């Protein structure tokens, strides 16, 4: 089972390493294909005043240090084509943010690297239409046919993170998981799926209590992995705190998800 976990954004070297150290068991557990996640820049925050991160140069230095010290494979977001080359030299998975999932230049630039490309489904997207984003990457890597096995071979993932339901709310249509799994391996982003965009008065709210329920439902439907933003104290997190999963709750939940996957 692919397991992607870590803080939303790099808050400080101290906090990042504290979280990274708490995730060592998953890296050492052969049942998981573990990736540490943290963003060097959150370029899509609601408010101009919201914390974005240390930026590209300093952020990549810290991510490289995490890789060197813990041996983790890494995932981080990219927002512009100009960032692709530098980021690809450090991380193993480059993530295309949901709002940018149709951004052709970004997808093609990312595809020209050796990194795995994880495309998050836009909150506004029909899951069937994610085949075209996958195909942009596949064609740039010399493959003309979309499909699960081709995407797996050429390093393309899709991530479900909920769909807009009116204003300030997201819902997860579980039908999207098998639909998108026809095109690529699918990751379920449990913590972003419980966001409440814009509900915090210039910030994004959320309901982390729903994370276990949606995760277990996704495991029952059938996915290839899970994405959890985690923190030792979500109440002080500088980004996405209301929807984060506290680190000490990840162990029990991940064990449950493994058991469900064995059944299905």
N, C-alpha and C positions, 0 to 999 in steps of 0.2 A: 504493500500500500504506500503510495506517495504521500508523504506528510510534509507540508510546508508550514512553518511556524516561526514567529518572531514578532518584534514590535512593529507598529505601523510605520514609524519614522525613527531615524537615529536621533535620539534625544541628547545623549552625551556618551562619551566613551565608557564611563562608569556604568550607566544603566544598560547599555547594549551588552557589555560583557557580563553583567549580572544575569541578564535574561539568557544570553548564550550559554552560560555555564549551567543554568537550570534545565537546558534542553539536551544535555549530553547523552542521557539515557536513550533517547530516540535515535541518535546518530549511531550508537553502539548496538542497537537492537536490529537484528537482521530481518525482522518482519516489516521494517519500515525502510523506504527510500527517502531519507530525510534531507530537507533543504532549509537553511536558515534564511529568513526573510527580514529585510529592513530597507526602508527607502531613504535615499540621500536627499531627496527633494520631493515634497508633496506640492506639485504645481497646480493642483485642482482644488485647493481649499476654498471653502465658501467665502471667507472674509480675507481681505488684504492683510489684516493684522494677525491672522492665525500663523502659528509656527509652521515653517516649511521644512526645516532640516538644515544640516550643515553645508549643503551644496555638493556639487559633483566632485571636486577635487578632494576635499576633506572627507566626504562620505565614502568615496572609494578607498581611501587610505585606511579608514576604520574597518570597512568590510574585508579588505585584504588581510588586516590584522586578525580579524575573527577567523578567517580561513586558515591563516598560518598557525594560530594558537590552538584551534579546536579541530581542524581538519574538515570542517563542514563544506558541503556544497552550498552555493548561495543563489538567492533570487532577489532581484530588485526591479523597480519600475524604470522605464525610460519614457520620456515625453517628447523628445525632439530627435530628428535624424542626426544632428550634430553630436549627440551624446553616445551614439551607438558604439563606435569603435572603442572608446575608452572604457565603457562599461563592459563590453564583451571580453576584455582582457582580464577582468576580475571575476565576474559572476558566471554561473553555469546556466541559469535561466534568466532571460530578459523578459519582463512582463509588460505587455501592452495594456495600459489602463482602459477601463471600460468605455470611457468617453472617447477614446481614440481608436476603437477597434476596427473602424473602417478607414483609418488614415493610411492611404496607400503608400506614400513615401516612407513613412515610419516602418510599416510592415516590410517593405522591400529592402530597406536599409538593414533592418534587423536580420532578415533572411540571408544576407550576404556574409554574415558571421557564422562561427561554428556553434554558437549558443543555441540551446533549446529556446523556443519562442512560446510563451504562454499568453494567449489572447483572452482577455476577459470579455465576456459578452456584455455589450452595452445594455443599460437598464431600459433602453428604448428599442431593443432589437428583437425581431422575430428569430427564435433559435434556428429555424431552417436557414435563415440568411447568413448565419455564421460560416456556412460552407464557403462563401465567397472570400471571407477574410483568410480562412485556412488555405484556400487555393492561391491567394496572392503570395503567401509564403512558399507553398509547394512549387509553384511555377518558377519562382526565383531560385529554387534549389534543384531545378531540372526535372520536376515531376508534374505531369499534366492532368493527373486524375486524383480527385479528392476521395478520401476514404480513411477509415480507422488505421489500417495497417500502413498505408503510405504516410500518414501523419506521424505515426509512431516511429517509423523508419527514419523520417527526415526531421524529427525533433520538433513537432508542433503539438501543443496542448490547448484545450479550450477550458475556460473556467466560468461556471455559473455563479452569479452573485445577486440574483434577484431582479425583478422587473418593477418599473414604476407603477404604482397603484394610486392614482390621484396625486395629490400633493403631499409631500412629507412622509411617504410610506413606500415600502417595497414588499412584494410578495414573491414567493418561489413557486413557479409552476413546475412540478416534478416531471411533467411530460417533456420539459426541455432537456432533461438529462439523457434519456435514450435517444432523443432526436439528434442532439449534438454528438453523441457517442458514435453515430454513423460516420461522422466526419473526422473525429480525432479522439484520443483519450481525454476524459473529462475530469476536472477537479471541481469539487464543491467548496465554494468559499462561504463557510458557515457564518463567519463574523460580519462580513460586509452585507450578507443577506438579511441581517436583522437591523441594518441602519434605518434611521428616520431622517432623510436628507432635509436640511434646513430647519429642523424642528427645535434647534437649540438657540434660536435668535442669533443668527450669524455663524452658527456651528452646526455640525451634524449630530443628531442624537441617535439613540438606538436602544435595543432591549436584549441584553446579553443572556437573559434568562431563557430565551427561545433557541439559543445556539445548540444545546444538546438535542432538542426535539427535531429540529430541521436536519441536523447531522445524521441522526439515526434514520430518518425518513430517506435521506439521500443514499445512505448505505444500503437500505433495503431495496431501493430502486436499482442501484448498481452504478457505481462510479469508480474511477481509478485512483482517486486520492482526495485529500482534504487540505484546506487552507484555513489556518487559524491565526488571527492576530492575537498575540499573548503579551502579558505584562505581569510583573510581580504585584503591582497595585494599579489597576486600571483607573482608579479615581484620580490619580495624578498624571496619567498619560497625557502627552501633549497633542495627541491626535487619535481620534477614534476610541477613546476610553469607554464610552457608553456601550459599545458593541463588542468590546474585547473579552476574551476568555482569560480568566485568571490562571496563572501557571499551574497552581496546585490542583486545578480541576481538569487539566488536560490528560493526565495519566488515566484516570477512570474512564473518561469519555473515549479515548483512543483504544483502550482495551475492549470496550463495548462495541466500537465500530468494527474492530477486527473479528469479533464473534459474529456480528451480523453478516459481514462479508463471507465468512465461512459457510453460513447457512445458504446464502443466495448464490 
